[in-house]
């Protein structure tokens, strides 16, 4: 898929962060950001209307959390690939969303080095778990 033909929906409740993501995706990959959404319900509605190729999605959203949004998007826009971009560092959440079909999981603090590879992996039909969340999963858990 050529960069400029890839349609992207960026979902985060913080407008400045959406702009940072937009700039990164347009600058590095030449992707066409066709829509943005600030809450979960708006994200589902826009995904259904525009059928994006990629949805870059935060978990902590107003009205409907990102995990639920991803589940709804799978029903209304089945071909859309979801890449989570979040501060949530839970190993369980990472594992759950990847098992549920998400294409990628990137921790916001690793955004600069991981978002582009995560989106590229999604476009190639591969999954991309954040190195940070993977490292946390490998740490021994205390009871």
Secondary structure in CASP SS format (residue, H / E / C, confidence):
PFRMAT SS
TARGET T0000
AUTHOR 0000-0000-0000
METHOD secondary structure of the structure
MODEL  1
X C 1.00
X C 1.00
X H 1.00
X H 1.00
X H 1.00
X C 1.00
X E 1.00
X E 1.00
X E 1.00
X E 1.00
X E 1.00
X C 1.00
X C 1.00
X C 1.00
X H 1.00
X H 1.00
X H 1.00
X H 1.00
X H 1.00
X H 1.00
X H 1.00
X H 1.00
X H 1.00
X H 1.00
X H 1.00
X H 1.00
X H 1.00
X H 1.00
X H 1.00
X C 1.00
X C 1.00
X E 1.00
X E 1.00
X E 1.00
X E 1.00
X E 1.00
X E 1.00
X C 1.00
X E 1.00
X H 1.00
X H 1.00
X H 1.00
X H 1.00
X H 1.00
X H 1.00
X H 1.00
X H 1.00
X H 1.00
X H 1.00
X H 1.00
X C 1.00
X C 1.00
X C 1.00
X E 1.00
X E 1.00
X E 1.00
X E 1.00
X C 1.00
X C 1.00
X C 1.00
X C 1.00
X E 1.00
X C 1.00
X C 1.00
X C 1.00
X H 1.00
X H 1.00
X H 1.00
X H 1.00
X H 1.00
X H 1.00
X H 1.00
X H 1.00
X H 1.00
X H 1.00
X H 1.00
X C 1.00
X C 1.00
X C 1.00
X C 1.00
X E 1.00
X E 1.00
X E 1.00
X E 1.00
X E 1.00
X E 1.00
X C 1.00
X C 1.00
X C 1.00
X C 1.00
X H 1.00
X H 1.00
X H 1.00
X H 1.00
X H 1.00
X H 1.00
X H 1.00
X H 1.00
X H 1.00
X C 1.00
X C 1.00
X C 1.00
X C 1.00
X E 1.00
X E 1.00
X E 1.00
X E 1.00
X H 1.00
X H 1.00
X H 1.00
X H 1.00
X H 1.00
X H 1.00
X H 1.00
X H 1.00
X H 1.00
X H 1.00
X H 1.00
X H 1.00
X H 1.00
X H 1.00
X H 1.00
X H 1.00
X C 1.00
X C 1.00
X C 1.00
X C 1.00
X E 1.00
X E 1.00
X C 1.00
X H 1.00
X H 1.00
X H 1.00
X H 1.00
X H 1.00
X H 1.00
X H 1.00
X H 1.00
X C 1.00
X C 1.00
X C 1.00
X C 1.00
X C 1.00
END
